[in-house]
Amino acid sequence: MITENASLKPAARRRLNLGKYAGFFLVLPSIIAVGIFVYGFIAWSVRVSLSQWKGLTPDYTFVGLKNYINLFSDPRFMVDIRNTVIFTLVFVLGSLTIGLTLAILLDQHLPGEAFFRSLFLFPMAISFIVTGVVWRWMLNPAITADRLSGFNLLFHNLGLDFLINQWHLTPTWGIAAVALAAIWQMSGYTMALYLGGLRAVPDELREAARVDGASELQVYRRIILPMLWPVTLSAVIILGHISLKVFDLIIAVAGKQLPLDVPAIYMWQTTFDGLFYGRGASIGILLLISVAVLIIPYLYYSLRSGGES
């Protein structure tokens, strides 16, 4: 019996080792694909951004940070940064506010909750291109009575003519009008995040606060909302990275207009219309860095929180 057990242990050990190697070889194709098509292309883009490549013929002459320095002295790129900041603030704050409000309403266990939950979440299943086409009609900038449509026509019929405006053609703040379409599409997703967080709050905790004399408003303000901070942080990260790389929604709503320009549109025109591959790659790397600055601290926070728990 002892001899048999001794002979089985090395065999079992070998099977265990083979199992480990089998798992490694199973994920090896994915590792190679990610290494080539993600990190390899990122490295190639960095190399192109440091070159003076212009035109269809590759030119990898090293110019250092010249493309990046030229970008930050480019008035158009300054407009892009301003538009991105405005779009991000309006989009993120609007989505969080509407999403939290809808989640609180659905958390009251109203009749038809499943229907309304699906109704609010449905816009997320639509692409930004489809959303942009619909909202282009709703945000029709025409202000003459014979050409009104969308929101302007609604305001006119309600006798609210003072609200009629040119929406995305409004100087300076036109990009905020485009953010309304993004809010409509993503507020339902934010609602789902917050609703999951609300349902995770123990009912006993709420009842204990009510027994201590707390009003419903105080329960939400002092207990529930602080407990939703991780959900809010996740929503900000997700919505923030969407806003930083927004492209198709603006193209669908307003086309290529300088007042509504953002880095992604500038990158597209610089690279594929102007054939300035070096400058286009530098814009792409700056977008990558901006998204990484937003996401990496969140990933670090999540991993640290998971390790401590």
C-alpha positions as CSV (number, residue, x, y, z in Angstrom):
1,M,0.0,0.0,0.0
2,I,2.9,2.4,0.9
3,T,4.6,1.6,-2.4
4,E,1.4,2.2,-4.4
5,N,0.8,5.6,-2.7
6,A,4.4,6.6,-3.2
7,S,4.1,5.8,-6.9
8,L,0.8,7.7,-7.2
9,K,2.1,10.9,-5.7
10,P,4.6,11.7,-8.5
11,A,2.0,10.8,-11.1
12,A,-0.5,13.1,-9.5
13,R,2.1,15.8,-9.3
14,R,2.9,15.4,-13.0
15,R,-0.8,15.7,-13.9
16,L,-1.1,18.8,-11.8
17,N,1.9,20.4,-13.7
18,L,0.4,19.3,-17.0
19,G,-2.8,21.0,-16.0
20,K,-1.0,24.2,-15.3
21,Y,0.8,24.1,-18.6
22,A,-2.4,23.3,-20.4
23,G,-4.1,26.4,-18.9
24,F,-1.1,28.5,-20.0
25,F,-1.2,27.2,-23.6
26,L,-5.0,27.7,-23.6
27,V,-4.7,31.5,-23.0
28,L,-1.4,31.9,-25.0
29,P,-3.1,32.8,-28.3
30,S,-5.0,35.6,-26.5
31,I,-1.8,36.8,-24.9
32,I,0.0,36.9,-28.2
33,A,-3.0,38.7,-29.9
34,V,-3.2,41.3,-27.2
35,G,0.5,41.8,-27.3
36,I,0.6,42.4,-31.0
37,F,-2.7,44.1,-31.8
38,V,-2.9,46.3,-28.6
39,Y,0.4,47.0,-27.1
40,G,2.4,46.5,-30.3
41,F,0.2,49.0,-32.2
42,I,0.4,51.4,-29.2
43,A,4.2,51.2,-29.4
44,W,4.1,51.7,-33.2
45,S,1.8,54.8,-32.7
46,V,4.2,56.2,-30.2
47,R,7.0,55.8,-32.8
48,V,4.9,57.5,-35.5
49,S,4.0,60.4,-33.2
50,L,7.7,61.1,-32.8
51,S,8.3,61.2,-36.5
52,Q,7.7,63.7,-39.3
53,W,5.6,61.3,-41.4
54,K,3.5,63.3,-43.8
55,G,1.9,61.8,-46.9
56,L,1.4,58.2,-48.0
57,T,5.1,57.4,-48.0
58,P,6.3,56.4,-44.4
59,D,8.9,58.8,-43.0
60,Y,10.2,57.8,-39.6
61,T,12.6,60.7,-39.3
62,F,12.8,61.3,-35.5
63,V,11.6,64.8,-34.5
64,G,11.2,64.2,-30.7
65,L,8.3,65.9,-29.1
66,K,7.8,68.4,-31.9
67,N,4.4,67.1,-32.9
68,Y,3.2,67.4,-29.3
69,I,4.6,70.9,-28.8
70,N,2.9,72.1,-32.0
71,L,-0.4,70.7,-30.9
72,F,-0.4,72.7,-27.7
73,S,0.4,75.9,-29.7
74,D,-2.4,75.1,-32.2
75,P,-5.6,77.2,-31.6
76,R,-7.8,74.4,-33.0
77,F,-6.5,72.0,-30.4
78,M,-7.2,74.5,-27.7
79,V,-10.8,74.6,-28.9
80,D,-10.8,70.8,-28.8
81,I,-9.7,70.8,-25.2
82,R,-12.3,73.4,-24.2
83,N,-15.1,71.5,-26.0
84,T,-14.0,68.2,-24.3
85,V,-14.1,69.8,-20.9
86,I,-17.6,71.3,-21.5
87,F,-19.0,68.1,-23.0
88,T,-17.5,66.0,-20.1
89,L,-18.9,68.2,-17.4
90,V,-22.4,68.4,-18.9
91,F,-22.5,64.7,-19.9
92,V,-21.2,63.3,-16.6
93,L,-23.2,65.5,-14.2
94,G,-26.4,65.2,-16.3
95,S,-26.1,61.4,-16.5
96,L,-25.4,61.1,-12.8
97,T,-28.2,63.3,-11.7
98,I,-30.9,61.8,-14.0
99,G,-29.6,58.2,-13.4
100,L,-29.7,58.7,-9.6
101,T,-33.2,60.3,-9.7
102,L,-34.6,57.4,-11.8
103,A,-32.9,54.8,-9.6
104,I,-34.4,56.4,-6.4
105,L,-37.9,56.4,-8.0
106,L,-37.6,52.8,-9.1
107,D,-36.3,51.8,-5.7
108,Q,-39.8,52.7,-4.3
109,H,-41.1,49.4,-5.8
110,L,-43.7,51.1,-7.9
111,P,-46.0,49.1,-10.1
112,G,-44.5,48.3,-13.5
113,E,-41.0,48.6,-12.2
114,A,-39.6,46.0,-14.6
115,F,-41.2,47.8,-17.6
116,F,-39.8,51.2,-16.7
117,R,-36.4,49.7,-15.9
118,S,-36.1,48.2,-19.3
119,L,-37.5,51.4,-20.9
120,F,-34.9,53.6,-19.3
121,L,-32.1,51.2,-20.1
122,F,-33.1,50.6,-23.7
123,P,-31.3,53.7,-25.2
124,M,-28.0,52.2,-24.2
125,A,-28.5,49.4,-26.8
126,I,-28.6,52.0,-29.6
127,S,-25.3,53.2,-31.2
128,F,-24.3,56.8,-30.9
129,I,-24.7,57.1,-34.7
130,V,-28.4,56.2,-34.5
131,T,-28.9,58.5,-31.5
132,G,-27.1,61.3,-33.3
133,V,-29.4,61.0,-36.4
134,V,-32.5,61.2,-34.2
135,W,-31.2,64.1,-32.1
136,R,-30.1,66.0,-35.2
137,W,-33.8,66.4,-36.0
138,M,-34.7,67.1,-32.4
139,L,-32.0,69.8,-32.1
140,N,-32.9,71.4,-35.5
141,P,-31.3,74.9,-35.1
142,A,-33.9,76.5,-37.4
143,I,-35.7,79.4,-35.6
144,T,-38.0,80.7,-38.3
145,A,-41.7,79.7,-37.8
146,D,-42.0,77.8,-41.1
147,R,-38.9,75.6,-40.4
148,L,-39.4,74.7,-36.7
149,S,-39.0,71.1,-35.7
150,G,-38.0,69.0,-32.7
151,F,-37.6,70.8,-29.4
152,N,-38.1,74.3,-31.0
153,L,-41.4,73.3,-32.5
154,L,-42.5,71.8,-29.1
155,F,-41.6,75.1,-27.3
156,H,-43.5,77.0,-29.9
157,N,-46.6,74.9,-29.5
158,L,-46.4,75.3,-25.8
159,G,-46.1,79.1,-26.0
160,L,-42.5,78.9,-24.7
161,D,-40.9,80.8,-27.6
162,F,-38.3,82.3,-25.3
163,L,-36.7,78.8,-25.1
164,I,-36.3,78.5,-28.9
165,N,-32.6,78.6,-29.7
166,Q,-30.0,77.3,-32.2
167,W,-28.8,74.5,-30.0
168,H,-25.5,73.1,-31.3
169,L,-25.0,76.2,-33.4
170,T,-25.0,78.4,-30.3
171,P,-21.5,80.1,-29.9
172,T,-19.3,78.7,-27.2
173,W,-21.9,76.4,-25.5
174,G,-23.1,74.5,-28.6
175,I,-21.2,71.4,-27.6
176,A,-23.3,71.3,-24.4
177,A,-26.4,70.7,-26.6
178,V,-24.8,67.7,-28.2
179,A,-24.1,66.4,-24.7
180,L,-27.9,66.2,-24.2
181,A,-28.1,63.3,-26.7
182,A,-25.4,61.5,-24.8
183,I,-27.1,62.1,-21.5
184,W,-30.3,60.6,-22.9
185,Q,-28.5,57.5,-24.1
186,M,-26.3,56.8,-21.0
187,S,-28.5,58.0,-18.1
188,G,-30.4,54.7,-18.1
189,Y,-27.1,52.8,-17.7
190,T,-26.2,55.0,-14.8
191,M,-29.7,54.3,-13.4
192,A,-29.0,50.6,-13.5
193,L,-25.7,51.1,-11.6
194,Y,-27.3,53.2,-8.9
195,L,-30.3,50.8,-8.7
196,G,-28.0,47.9,-8.0
197,G,-26.3,50.0,-5.3
198,L,-29.6,50.9,-3.7
199,R,-30.8,47.4,-3.6
200,A,-27.5,46.4,-1.9
201,V,-28.3,48.7,1.1
202,P,-29.7,46.5,3.9
203,D,-33.4,47.3,4.7
204,E,-32.5,46.9,8.4
205,L,-30.2,49.9,8.2
206,R,-32.9,52.0,6.7
207,E,-35.4,50.9,9.3
208,A,-33.0,51.6,12.1
209,A,-32.5,55.1,10.9
210,R,-36.3,55.7,10.7
211,V,-36.8,54.3,14.2
212,D,-34.2,56.9,15.4
213,G,-36.3,59.6,14.0
214,A,-34.6,60.3,10.6
215,S,-36.8,61.5,7.8
216,E,-36.7,59.9,4.4
217,L,-34.6,62.7,3.1
218,Q,-32.1,62.3,5.9
219,V,-32.0,58.5,5.3
220,Y,-30.9,59.1,1.7
221,R,-28.6,62.0,2.5
222,R,-26.8,60.7,5.6
223,I,-26.8,56.9,5.0
224,I,-27.7,55.8,1.5
225,L,-25.9,58.3,-0.7
226,P,-22.5,57.9,1.2
227,M,-22.8,54.2,0.7
228,L,-23.3,54.8,-3.1
229,W,-19.9,56.5,-3.4
230,P,-18.2,53.4,-5.0
231,V,-21.0,53.3,-7.6
232,T,-20.7,57.0,-8.3
233,L,-16.9,56.6,-8.8
234,S,-17.5,53.7,-11.2
235,A,-20.1,55.7,-13.1
236,V,-17.8,58.7,-13.4
237,I,-14.9,56.6,-14.7
238,I,-17.1,54.9,-17.3
239,L,-18.9,58.1,-18.5
240,G,-15.6,60.1,-18.3
241,H,-13.7,57.8,-20.7
242,I,-16.7,57.8,-23.1
243,S,-16.7,61.6,-23.2
244,L,-13.0,61.8,-23.8
245,K,-13.1,59.8,-27.0
246,V,-16.5,61.0,-28.3
247,F,-16.6,61.1,-32.1
248,D,-19.5,59.5,-33.8
249,L,-22.2,61.3,-31.9
250,I,-20.9,64.7,-32.8
251,I,-20.5,63.7,-36.5
252,A,-24.0,62.4,-36.6
253,V,-25.6,65.5,-35.0
254,A,-23.6,68.3,-36.5
255,G,-21.0,67.0,-38.9
256,K,-17.5,68.5,-39.0
257,Q,-17.8,72.0,-37.5
258,L,-14.9,73.8,-35.9
259,P,-17.0,75.1,-33.0
260,L,-17.9,71.5,-32.1
261,D,-14.5,70.0,-32.8
262,V,-13.0,67.5,-30.3
263,P,-9.6,65.7,-30.4
264,A,-11.0,62.5,-32.0
265,I,-12.4,64.5,-34.9
266,Y,-9.2,66.5,-35.2
267,M,-7.2,63.2,-35.2
268,W,-9.4,61.7,-38.0
269,Q,-9.1,64.8,-40.2
270,T,-5.4,65.2,-39.6
271,T,-4.6,61.6,-40.3
272,F,-6.9,60.5,-43.1
273,D,-7.8,63.8,-44.7
274,G,-4.6,65.8,-44.3
275,L,-2.2,62.7,-44.2
276,F,-0.3,64.2,-41.3
277,Y,0.3,60.8,-39.7
278,G,2.8,62.1,-37.2
279,R,0.5,64.7,-35.8
280,G,-2.5,62.3,-35.9
281,A,-0.6,59.7,-34.0
282,S,0.4,62.3,-31.3
283,I,-3.3,63.2,-30.9
284,G,-4.2,59.5,-30.4
285,I,-1.4,59.1,-27.8
286,L,-2.7,62.1,-25.9
287,L,-6.2,60.6,-25.9
288,L,-4.7,57.3,-24.7
289,I,-2.9,59.1,-21.9
290,S,-6.0,61.1,-20.8
291,V,-8.0,57.9,-20.6
292,A,-5.2,56.1,-18.7
293,V,-5.0,59.0,-16.2
294,L,-8.7,58.5,-15.6
295,I,-8.8,54.7,-15.4
296,I,-5.5,53.6,-13.8
297,P,-6.1,55.3,-10.4
298,Y,-9.5,53.7,-10.4
299,L,-8.1,50.3,-11.1
300,Y,-5.5,50.7,-8.4
301,Y,-8.2,51.8,-6.0
302,S,-10.4,48.8,-6.9
303,L,-7.6,46.3,-6.6
304,R,-6.5,47.8,-3.3
305,S,-10.0,47.7,-1.9
306,G,-10.5,44.1,-3.0
307,G,-7.2,43.1,-1.4
308,E,-8.1,44.8,1.9
309,S,-11.6,43.2,2.0
